[in-house]
Amino acid sequence: MSTYKFTLSEQFRTLAKEELREADDAVRLDAINQLRDWIVKNPAIKHCRTDDIFLLKFLRFRKFAVHQAGESIERYLAARQKMPQWFQGTDPNADPLASIMDDCPITVLGRDDAGRTVIFIRVASYDAETLTQDSIMRYVMMMLDTLTEQEEVQIGGVRVWMDCTGISMKLLSLFHLSEYATMIDLMTKTMPIRIRQIHSVKLPKFAVSLANFALTFTSQKLKERIVCHHTTLDARAQMPEPLWPESFGGTALNVDTLNRKMRKQLEGKREWLLSLDEQLQIDTSRSAALWNKSETDAGGAPPEIESGMVGSFRKLNVD
């Protein structure tokens, strides 16, 4: 039985009600208890968290449709099992994650007036000379697992700013096309995070074809939320001034200061992050039918893209 109490501001209470169908305490508690019971009785699930925050991140991701939230949990657990190189062993104190955090490609700038968490990504901060696609994705998944524990992120979603200045072809070539498809699928259908906007700044011409390829794996709704800017000044007009990075002439906190704060938070969660490998396990053979389920009726990807995810997983395991 859940003992959850809503403690966020009225802004997030209103957002939860109007955007996520989290109507009131009774609706929330009933959905939590239903989803917990579903996990306990699911024969495919070996181990799974059943705490309120974990269940709420998937309920909010699926706007309190309990059945769809359950399917999302299965997808997430299966992804962790099928792709351990991207999900498991997320130790922030050990390389390669520790060295990636030295450069901190991902910075949490704060929240805008709409309650969205603003994430600043400096793509060129990934060192193409020393990193692999596995180490980059393990860092990204560690960040997402950590961020989605915050209820403000679960409800308000994220607004992503990607600074593509200085990215190299070598960095982009670390991933095969099938891996880009799988990455997009993970970000949009598997990880329980609501992407409200994506702003890309200074995408080089040689990356345009790859970006267009990636867009074929996204929903129409997400496509409409993606904006490309030719210059930093163009992008600045869309960014709340208090959140504009100091390194670009803004008044926000210094990016390095924010990164040190985030690193301290991740290091404090080290034992929790590593414990997820044991806490989240599923018999992937018993959940295989889930991959063939089309989401077209719900406005998701068409069947040929959806079913292609399994092929991408297999390629990743074989290459």
N, C-alpha and C positions, 0 to 999 in steps of 0.2 A: 504494500500500500504506500502510495507516494505521500510525502510530507512537504512537498515543494511549496514555497511561498514566493510570490512575485515581489521583487524588491527594487526594480528599476524605476526610472522616472516616468511621469505620465506620458511623455513623448513616446517612449518605447511601448508603453501599454496601449496607446492609441494605434501605433504602427502595427503591433501584433494583432490587434482586433481587426483593423481595416484591411491589412494586406495579407495576413496569414491565417485568418479565420480562428484566431485564438481568442474566442469571444469573451470568456470569463473564467474564473477559477474552476468552476465545475466542469466545463468543457475540457480545460487543460488537464485536470487530474484524471478525468475519465480516459482521455486519450493516452496519457502516460501509463496508466494501469493496463489498458488494452494491449499496448505495444509491448510492455514488459511480459505480460502473459503469453503473447504470441512468440516472443523469443524463447521463453522457457519451454514451450511446447514444440518448437521447430526442430525436427530431427536432424536437419542438416547443420545446425549451429552447435559447435562443440563448446566454445567458450565465448561469452560476449558480455560486455558491460551492460548493466541494467540500471545504473544510477540515473537520476532525473535529468541531469545536464546532458548526458549522452543521448538519451531518448529524445529530449527536446530539440537537439540540434537537427535530428532527422525529421521530427514532426514539423518543425518550422520550415525546413527545407522543402517539404512536400505539402505545406499549407494545411496541416492537420488532417490529411487523408491517411488514416492509420495503415491501411493496406499498402499504399504506395511508400509510406515511410519504412515499413517492414521490408519491402523489396529493395529499397535504397540501402538499408543496413546489410542485406545479403550481398548486394553488389560491392559495397565497401569491404566487407569481410573477404569476399572472393578475390578482390583486387589485391588485398594485402597478402593473401596466400599465393596467388599466381605470380605476383611481382615482388617478392621479398627484397630484391635489389633496389627497389624504389621506396619501400615502406619500412623495412625492418632494420634494427640496429641504429636507430637515430640517436646517437650519442653526441651531444653538442660539445663535449669536452675532448673528443677524439677526432683526428683527421679521418676523412677529408672535410667533415662538417665544420670543425673548428677553424680550419684554414679558410673556408668559404666565408665564415662569419667575420674573419679579419677584414674582408672587403665588403661584407654586408650588402649584397645586391638588393635585398628587400628591406624596406624601411616602413614602419607604421608611423604616419605623420600625425594622425589624430582623427577626429570625427567632424564632418561638416554639419551644417544647420539641419539637414534632413536626417541625421542620425547614422549616415553611412560612414564606415571606417575607410579612411583614405590610405591606400597602400602605394608607395613609390618604389618602382623597380628600375634599377640601373642595369640594363641587360649586359653592357660591356664589362661590368664588374666581375662577371664569371670569367675565370682565367682559362681560356681555351687551350693553353699550353700544358696545363697540369690536371685539369678536371676531366671527368667522363660524364656521359649522359646519366649514368646511374647515380653518381655523387650529386649532380645538380638536382635531379628529381628527388633524391632522398632529403636534401635540404628543403626543397619546396614543400614536400609532404610533411616534414617536421613543422614547418611554419604553419601550414594549414591546420594540422591536428591541434596545434597550440592555440591558434587564433579562434577556431570554431568552438573552443571551450568557453569563450566569452559570450554572454547572452546578448550583449549589444551587437556583436557581429552576427549572431544567429538571426536577430530580428531586423536590424538595419541594413545588413548586407555590406558589400564592399564596393568601393570606387577605386579602380586600378589606373595608375598613371605609369606608363612604360616609356622610359627615356631610352631610345634606341641609338643615341649618339655613339659613334665609334664602334659599333658591333662589327665583327668580322665574319667573313664567309666560313672561316675555320670553326668558329663557335657554332654557327648554324648547322654545319655539316657533322657535328657530333651526334645528331639524331638522324635516323633514317626516316623516310616518309611515313612508314607504318607506325613508327614511334611517335611522330607528331600527331597522327590520328588518335593514337591511344592516349596521348597526353591531353588532347582537347576533350576526349570523352571523359577522362578522369576529372578534369576541371569543371565540366558542365553537367555531368550526369551522376557522377559517383561521389565526389567529395561534397559534403553537406554545407555548401557555401553559396550564398545568393550574390551573384555578380550583377551589380546595378548599372555600372558603366565601365567602359575601358577606353582610355585615352592613350593613343600612341603618338609619340613625338619623334620626328626626324627618322622615320623608317627609311633605310637606304633603298635605292632602286633595285639592287640585286635581291632584296628580300621580299619584294612585292609579290612575285609569283608564289613564293612559299606562304605568304600571308593569305593570298586568295585560296590556295589549297586548304589551308587550315579552316577558312570560313565555310567550306563545304560541309564541315562536320559540326557546325553550330546551328542552333535554331534560328528562325527568322527573328524572333523576339530579341535574341542576343545580338544578332547582326545589327539591329536598329539601335543598339546601345553602344556600338563601337564608333569612335571618332578618331580620325587621323589628322595630325597637325604638322604642317611643314616646318614651323619654327617654334621655338620656346615661347616667344611672345604670343603667338596664336593660342598656345595651350594655356598661358597664364590668364587669359581672359575668361577661361572656364573654371579656373581653380579659385576657391575661397582664399583671399589674400592672407589670412592668418595661418594658412596651411602651406603656403608656397615656400619651398625650401630656401634656406638662407644662401646656399651655394648658387642659386639662380637669381639672387638679388631680392629674395623675399624676406619676410619678418618672422618666419617660423623658427622653431628651435633648430639649432645646428644638427644636421643629419648624423654626424658622428656621435653627438650626445644621445640622440634617439636610438642609434644602433647599440651603443653601450648599455642602455636601459633594456633593450630587447634581449641582448645577449645574456645579461644577468638573469632575466626572467627565464630564458631557455635553460640556462645552467641550473637554476633552481628547480626546474621540472625534469631534470635528467632521469631520475629514478622512475618517475611516472612515464616518461616517453619510452624508456626501455621496457617497462612492464607491459606496454600495449602488445608486444609480440606474443606474450602468453595469454593475455586477457581476451584477444580477438582472434578466434579461429573458427573455420567452417570446413565442412566436408564439401569440397568444390564439385565432386562428382554428383552429389545429391542436389546441388543448386544449379546444375548446368542448364536446365530448361530456361532459367531466367535470362540467359544471354540471347535466346532466340525470340524473346518477347518484343514485339514491336511497340514503340511508343507513339506511333503516328496518330492514333486516335486521341492521344493526350497532347498533341501538338509538338511531339518530339521528333527525333530523326526518323527518316524512312527506314524500312526493314533492311535494305542492303547496307546501309551505314551501321545500323545498330548491330546486326549480326556480324559485321566485319570486325567488331571489337575482339571476338574470340580469336580470330585469325591473327590480330595484332599481338595478343597475349602469347600465342604459340610462337610467333616469329621472335618475340623478345626472349623467349626461353631457349630457342634453338640457336639463334645467331651467335 
